[in-house]
């Protein structure tokens, strides 16, 4: 006799939840998964009505499920959010170009606007060209630094208030382990936060912070979502892989190990007398940094000067402060452009005429 769902006790159970060991039916699984994400959003007070929220979309299972769930919850619970898809094209042939095709299909499937920013466009380097210069040993350092800044730059281009990413409980637990292994106290404190303030007024958050990767895979499969499942061709040598392998071994022994590590990380506090790096602005591009020159600018200078290990190796290299011809567009300009876009939207919304026929060429001063 088939086992019945532990929740509704009516339909046939087809899923065993790794987090709770419950055997539940498909509809109950959808309900509990979406409700848990909703509770995470509400309990953490992540959004407010009217927020422009960008969904970091890579075409993979996590970001595809995130886009589907965010749209579903926004409609179901009337969050009042304006949702956008924001993708980064790292320039990895045979991987990112294929996954972006999935993102473009998601755009049509979910009816969400999409912006794609590329490393080539922002930095003048693709990941393929970076790997050709530095090899495969440290390439993930470049990608991680550039990707984070690229998301913030894309967010300012869209004048977003908030970025949500598909980082799940497994990712958070891996990051905690990595920072413990490295002894990185400052990052250990930040990596457990569900929301962090990035460049300017942009907030970055992880609605899937407590969602297991296995459950996200099951959700995508049972919902028959369209996602890209190939791993990055440059990731096998990434340091994160060692933390992931260790975490999987712990999970086999104790399934709750993932959440246990997250809660342990949340409980850790740095003593008040410990001096942590203070955050400032990069003198070149204006991005938030604990040094006078941010990591992205240092890495770019190393690539341009033909010393790609600059910023990676322990060997001290001179990095001059001040502007360079190959500088990125300064973040202050991006912030000002975003503020102008916001002002234009607010003026348009204030006008009682939908076509704003009273608007003059010089602006909205003739609007009633």
Secondary structure, DSSP 4 states (H G I P E B T S, - for coil): -PPBPTTTSSSBP-EE-TTT--EE-HHHHHHHHHHHHHHHHHHTT---TT-EEEEE--SSHHHHHHHHHHHHHHHHHT---EEEEEEEE---TTTHHHHHHHHHHHHHHHT-EEEEEEHHHHHS--HHHHHHHH-SSSHHHHHHHHHHHHHHHHHHHTT-SEEE----HHHHHHHHHHHHHHT-HHHHHHHT-SEEE-STT-EEE-TTTT--HHHHHHHHHHTT-----PPPTT-TT-THHHHHHHHHHHHHH-TTHHHHHHHHHHH----TTSPPPPPEE-TTT--EESSSS-HHHHHHHHHHHT-TTTTTSSS------S--TTPPPPHHHHHHHHHHHHHHHHHHHH-SSTT-TT-BTTBSTT--
